[in-house]
């Protein structure tokens, strides 16, 4: 079994597929978007958004604001960056309008980053099989008239490269690129919904002791 697996590993064939896919993807989207997509994919390895610590921080902030007012209150910010920015904006300005604008901007930026990363990995998934085919053609191109004693070995090596590059292209597309795109989209959607639930909860708590908040809630409709 180990010998079978080692026979499936060809560094040259893998380099053709991976480097070709990366370069073609970068040519299509640019280094900046490609790097941002890699960073977004890397964040999948981190612990996902946790509602409870953020809800706890927001609850403590609500108590502090109700007790001391938004100008004097100095609560700890939630672990989540977007919710922390939302709370910080309310502490600074004391209005739901300002908080809603910041929240909408953050949500738009998060969505733009997520859509861009999904698109980049989608393109990579489309291009990987193409470079698998290119590697196959490259391997077949090595099959020329062979007069040397080692002609059989050269032919077998060329055929192996031709077959493995197609295999690597399919595996890279369907086990790496497309699953990453789906995972980014799925986790981003789940986290955004959980974040919006907490944002709406925070707004509802503020409205309890802010007499002017209910009349201004329509300005926050884009938040959730």
N, C-alpha and C positions, 0 to 999 in steps of 0.2 A: 504493500500500500504506500509506504513512504517513497519508494522508487517511482510509483505511478504519479504521485503528486509532484515529485521533483521533475519529472518529465514534462509536466505542464507549466513549468516556470522557465521562461525565456526572457532574460533582462533586456535583450535587444528589441524583441517584439513588443514588450511592455513599454519600453521607452518610446518607440514609434507612436504607439496609440496615445499614451498619456501626454507626451510633449506636443504631438500634433493637435490633440483635443484642446489643450490649454492655449496654445498659440492661436488656434482658429477662434476659440471663444473670446479671447482677449481682442482679437482683430474685430470681432463683431460688437463687443460691448465696451471695450476700453479697460485699461488697467485699474482705473479707479473703481468702476462698478464690479469688476472681477474681485478685487481685494475686499470690497465691502460685502460681497456675497460670501466669500470665504469666512469673513469675520462673523457674519450672521449664522452661517452653518456651524461655526465653532461654538457659538453660544448654545447650541442644542446640547452640548456636553455638560453645561452648567445646570444647576438645580433650577427647575421651572418655577414660575411665579407662584408664590405662596400667599393665599388670601389672609390667613389668620394673623401673621405678624403685622401685616399692613392694616388690617382692620383694628387690631389692638392699638397700633400707633395713632390711627385716626380717631379712635374713641378717646384716647388720652388727650389728643389735641382738642377735640370738641369740648371736653370737660374744662381744659385750661382756657379756651376761648370764652366759654360761657361764664367762667368764674372771673377772669381778668380782662376780657375784651381782646379783640384781635391785635391791638397795638402793643399791649403789655405781655401777652402770652408768648411763651418761648418753649413750645413743646418739641420733643424729639421728632424728627421727620421720619416718615415711613421708609422701609428699605427700598421699595420700588421707586425708581428715579422719576417716572411720570407723576405718580401720586405725591411724591415729595415736592415736585415743582408746583403742582396744583395747590397744595397746602401752603407752601411758601408764598405763592402769589396772593392767596386770600389773606394771609397774615400781614402782607405788605400793603395791600390795597383795601381789604375789607369789603369787597364787592363780588357778587357772583358773576357779573359781566366779565371782569378781568380774569377770574378763575376759569370761566367757560372758554374764553378766547385762547388762553394758554393750553387748556386741555384739548381743544379742537386742533390747535397747531401741532401739539405733540402726537396726537392720534394720526393726523395726516402724515407726519414725518415717519412714524413707525410703519404705517401702511405702505408708504412709498418705498421704504427700505425693504420691507417684506416682499412686495411685488417685484422689485428689481432683483432681489436675490433668487426668487422663484424663477424669474425669466432667465437669469444667467445660467442656473443649473439646468433649466429646461433646454436651453441652447446647447449646453455641454452634452446633455443626454442625446440630442439629435446628432451632434457631430462625432461622438465617440464611435458609433458603428461605421461612419464614413471613413474614419482613419483606420478602423479595423480592416476595411476593404482595401484601403490604400496600402496597408502593411501586407495584405495578402498579395496584391499585385507586385509589391516590392520583392516578396519572397519568391514568387513565380518567375520574376525577371532574372533571378540568379540561376535558373535552370537553363544553362547553355551547353554547348558541346563540351564534354569533359573527356580529356585524354589521359589524365593522371590516374595513378593507382587509387587515390582516394576519391574517385568520382562518385561512388555510391554514398559516401559519407556527406559529400557536398550536396548531393541531390536530396538526401534525407533531411539535412539541416534546412535547406530552402523550403521544402514541403512543410516541415515543422513550423517554421516562421510564418509561412502563409496561413496555416490553419490556426495557429495560436493568436495571431493578430486579430483575426475575426472573432475568436472567442473572447479576447480581452476587450475588444470594442463593445460587444454585447454585454459583458459583465459590468464594465465601467458605466454603461448607460443605465442598466436596469437594476444594478445592486448598489450604485453609488449616487449617480446624478439625479435620476428621477425620484428615488426615495428621499434624498435630501430636500428636493424641491417640495415634495408632498409634506414632509415633516415640518419644514419651515412654515408653510402655509397653515397647517393644522395647529401647530403649537401657537403661532401668532394669533390665530383667531380665538382660540380658547383663552389665552392670557388676556386678550383685549376685552372679551366678554366679562371675565372675572374682574378686571380692573374697572370697567364701567359700572358694574354692580356696586363696588365700593365707592366710586365717585358719586353715584346717585344717593347712596346711603349717607355720605358725608353732607351732601347738599340738603337732604331731608333733615338732618340733625341741626344744621345751621339755621334752617328756616324756623325751627322751634323757638329760638330766642332772638332772631333778627327780624324785627317788625317789617322791614322793607324788603326782605328776601322773597316772599311769595309773589309779590308784584313784579319782581325782576326775573323770576325763574324762566320765563320764555326765552331769555337771552342765552340760557344754558342748554336749550333743546338739542343742540348739535353734539352734546357730550355723549349721550347714550342713545 
